[in-house]
């Protein structure tokens, strides 16, 4: 009797998994249709827990404003903290402000600085991450937690393995990121040789909004591309 019950429950799980494919497809289709109309953007990542009086919130806002004034749009995860700061900077500068929201049991709620027609909701992290990577011309990575690290290393892995074209990945905040950066350089590259020395060049470590724009402009200048490509 118990075996039959477990077998029935397992079959129900498999059936639900099959139907979930259609929901996943729906998220991809909705995301592709909306994001393909937005134009060149830079994604800004960072902690949802960062408060408006924090120096990194204020720096993220300035970076977003500078990025927008230079012709790019701004994409964030749509929530509070650094995400809010990124959307706020873009909004105040009159530029494109995109929010890719995720349903979470805590922390996440839409911030008020996303363009009304550019707020997209996701249930699946992996679908959302595809949108970040596919439609971003650069990643600006502010101090954050596990989610920020997940997005950072996903992009690094895809570029390293040539699954996507290279784009600038900019770590903002030497004070916060230098320990990780040094570990990647010494432990991963030099001691264990688990990455190639040139892989370190995929990362840029900066402290100001001017440095962020310099890296973006320099990267796309090599290809004779402007933010309006």
C-alpha positions as CSV (number, residue, x, y, z in Angstrom):
1,X,0.0,0.0,0.0
2,X,2.8,2.4,1.0
3,X,4.8,1.5,-2.1
4,X,1.8,2.2,-4.4
5,X,1.2,5.6,-2.7
6,X,4.9,6.6,-3.2
7,X,4.7,5.4,-6.8
8,X,1.6,7.5,-7.4
9,X,3.2,10.6,-5.7
10,X,6.3,10.2,-7.8
11,X,4.3,10.0,-11.0
12,X,2.5,13.2,-10.0
13,X,5.8,14.9,-9.5
14,X,7.0,13.8,-13.0
15,X,3.8,15.1,-14.5
16,X,4.1,18.5,-12.8
17,X,7.7,18.7,-14.0
18,X,6.5,18.2,-17.6
19,X,3.9,20.9,-17.4
20,X,6.4,23.3,-15.8
21,X,8.2,23.3,-19.2
22,X,5.3,25.4,-20.6
23,X,5.6,28.0,-17.8
24,X,9.4,28.2,-18.3
25,X,8.8,28.7,-22.1
26,X,6.3,31.4,-21.3
27,X,8.9,33.3,-19.2
28,X,11.5,33.0,-21.9
29,X,9.1,34.2,-24.6
30,X,7.9,37.1,-22.5
31,X,11.4,38.1,-21.6
32,X,12.8,37.9,-25.1
33,X,9.9,39.9,-26.6
34,X,10.2,42.8,-24.0
35,X,14.0,42.9,-23.7
36,X,14.7,42.8,-27.4
37,X,13.0,46.2,-27.8
38,X,14.9,48.0,-25.0
39,X,18.3,48.6,-26.6
40,X,21.9,48.6,-25.2
41,X,22.0,48.4,-21.4
42,X,24.4,47.8,-18.6
43,X,23.3,45.6,-15.6
44,X,24.0,46.8,-12.1
45,X,24.1,44.1,-9.4
46,X,24.4,44.3,-5.6
47,X,22.8,43.6,-2.3
48,X,19.1,44.1,-1.7
49,X,19.9,44.9,1.9
50,X,22.0,48.1,1.2
51,X,20.3,51.2,2.7
52,X,20.0,54.6,1.0
53,X,22.5,56.2,3.4
54,X,25.1,53.6,2.5
55,X,28.0,54.8,0.4
56,X,27.6,52.0,-2.1
57,X,23.9,52.8,-2.6
58,X,24.9,56.4,-3.4
59,X,27.8,55.3,-5.6
60,X,25.5,52.9,-7.5
61,X,23.0,55.7,-8.1
62,X,25.8,58.0,-9.4
63,X,27.1,55.2,-11.7
64,X,23.7,54.5,-13.1
65,X,23.2,58.2,-13.8
66,X,26.5,58.4,-15.5
67,X,25.8,55.3,-17.6
68,X,22.5,56.6,-18.6
69,X,23.9,60.0,-19.6
70,X,26.4,58.2,-21.8
71,X,23.6,56.5,-23.8
72,X,23.1,53.2,-22.2
73,X,20.1,51.9,-20.3
74,X,20.3,50.3,-16.9
75,X,19.1,46.9,-15.9
76,X,18.8,45.7,-12.3
77,X,17.1,42.9,-10.5
78,X,14.2,45.3,-9.8
79,X,14.3,45.1,-6.0
80,X,15.5,47.3,-3.1
81,X,19.0,48.2,-2.1
82,X,21.6,48.5,-4.8
83,X,19.0,47.5,-7.4
84,X,16.8,50.5,-6.3
85,X,19.9,52.8,-6.5
86,X,20.6,51.7,-10.0
87,X,17.1,52.2,-11.2
88,X,16.9,55.5,-9.3
89,X,20.0,56.9,-11.0
90,X,18.7,55.9,-14.5
91,X,15.3,57.3,-13.7
92,X,16.6,60.7,-12.4
93,X,18.8,61.0,-15.5
94,X,15.8,60.4,-17.8
95,X,17.1,57.1,-19.2
96,X,15.9,53.6,-19.7
97,X,15.3,51.9,-16.3
98,X,14.7,48.1,-16.5
99,X,13.7,45.8,-13.6
100,X,13.9,42.0,-13.8
101,X,12.0,41.0,-10.7
102,X,12.1,37.6,-9.0
103,X,9.5,36.1,-6.7
104,X,11.2,35.5,-3.3
105,X,9.8,34.8,0.2
106,X,11.8,37.8,1.6
107,X,13.7,40.9,0.5
108,X,12.3,41.3,-3.0
109,X,9.7,43.9,-3.9
110,X,9.6,46.2,-6.9
111,X,11.3,49.5,-6.5
112,X,9.4,52.7,-7.7
113,X,12.1,53.8,-10.2
114,X,11.5,51.1,-12.9
115,X,9.9,52.3,-16.1
116,X,6.3,51.1,-16.1
117,X,6.7,49.2,-19.4
118,X,10.0,47.7,-18.5
119,X,9.2,45.8,-15.3
120,X,9.3,42.0,-15.9
121,X,8.5,39.4,-13.4
122,X,10.2,35.9,-13.2
123,X,9.6,32.8,-11.1
124,X,12.8,31.1,-12.3
125,X,16.3,32.4,-11.4
126,X,17.8,30.7,-14.4
127,X,15.4,32.4,-16.9
128,X,16.1,35.7,-15.3
129,X,19.9,35.2,-15.5
130,X,19.6,34.5,-19.2
131,X,18.0,37.9,-19.7
132,X,20.8,39.6,-17.8
133,X,23.5,38.0,-19.9
134,X,21.8,38.2,-23.2
135,X,20.7,41.8,-23.1
136,X,23.6,43.4,-21.2
137,X,26.6,45.2,-22.7
138,X,28.4,45.1,-19.3
139,X,28.0,44.1,-15.7
140,X,28.7,46.5,-12.9
141,X,29.0,44.5,-9.7
142,X,28.5,46.3,-6.4
143,X,29.0,44.7,-3.0
144,X,26.4,42.0,-2.4
145,X,25.8,38.5,-1.2
146,X,25.2,35.0,-2.6
147,X,23.0,36.3,-5.4
148,X,25.5,38.8,-6.6
149,X,28.3,36.3,-6.5
150,X,26.1,33.8,-8.5
151,X,25.5,36.3,-11.2
152,X,29.1,37.4,-11.3
153,X,30.6,33.8,-11.6
154,X,27.9,32.8,-14.1
155,X,29.0,35.6,-16.5
156,X,32.7,34.8,-15.9
157,X,32.1,31.1,-16.7
158,X,30.1,31.8,-19.9
159,X,32.8,34.2,-21.2
160,X,35.7,32.0,-20.2
161,X,34.2,29.0,-22.0
162,X,33.3,31.1,-25.1
163,X,29.6,30.4,-24.7
164,X,28.9,34.1,-25.0
165,X,30.8,37.1,-26.4
166,X,33.0,38.9,-23.9
167,X,31.8,42.1,-22.2
168,X,33.2,44.2,-19.4
169,X,32.7,42.9,-15.8
170,X,33.4,45.6,-13.4
171,X,33.8,45.1,-9.7
172,X,33.1,48.4,-7.8
173,X,34.6,48.8,-4.4
174,X,38.2,47.9,-3.8
175,X,37.6,47.7,-0.1
176,X,35.0,45.0,-0.6
177,X,36.3,43.1,-3.6
178,X,40.1,43.1,-3.2
179,X,40.1,39.9,-1.0
180,X,38.2,37.9,-3.6
181,X,40.2,39.4,-6.5
182,X,43.5,38.6,-4.8
183,X,42.3,35.0,-4.1
184,X,41.3,34.5,-7.8
185,X,44.7,35.8,-8.9
186,X,46.9,34.0,-6.4
187,X,45.0,30.8,-5.5
188,X,43.0,30.1,-8.6
189,X,45.5,31.3,-11.2
190,X,49.0,31.1,-9.8
191,X,48.9,28.4,-7.1
192,X,46.4,25.8,-8.3
193,X,46.3,26.9,-12.0
194,X,42.6,26.1,-12.1
195,X,42.2,29.1,-14.3
196,X,44.4,30.6,-17.0
197,X,46.4,33.8,-16.1
198,X,44.6,35.7,-18.9
199,X,41.2,34.9,-17.2
200,X,42.0,37.5,-14.6
201,X,41.7,40.1,-17.3
202,X,38.0,39.4,-17.5
203,X,37.6,41.4,-14.3
204,X,38.1,45.1,-13.6
205,X,38.4,46.5,-10.1
206,X,37.4,50.2,-9.6
207,X,36.1,52.7,-7.1
208,X,34.5,55.5,-9.0
209,X,31.8,56.1,-11.6
210,X,34.4,57.7,-13.9
211,X,36.4,54.5,-14.0
212,X,33.3,52.5,-14.8
213,X,32.5,54.7,-17.8
214,X,36.1,54.7,-18.9
215,X,36.2,50.9,-19.1
216,X,32.9,50.7,-21.0
217,X,33.9,53.3,-23.5
218,X,37.3,51.8,-24.0
219,X,35.9,48.3,-24.5
220,X,33.3,49.3,-27.1
221,X,35.6,51.9,-28.7
222,X,37.9,49.0,-29.8
223,X,35.0,47.8,-31.9
224,X,33.9,51.2,-33.1
225,X,30.7,50.8,-31.3
226,X,28.7,53.4,-29.4
227,X,26.0,53.0,-26.7
228,X,23.5,53.4,-29.5
229,X,24.6,50.3,-31.5
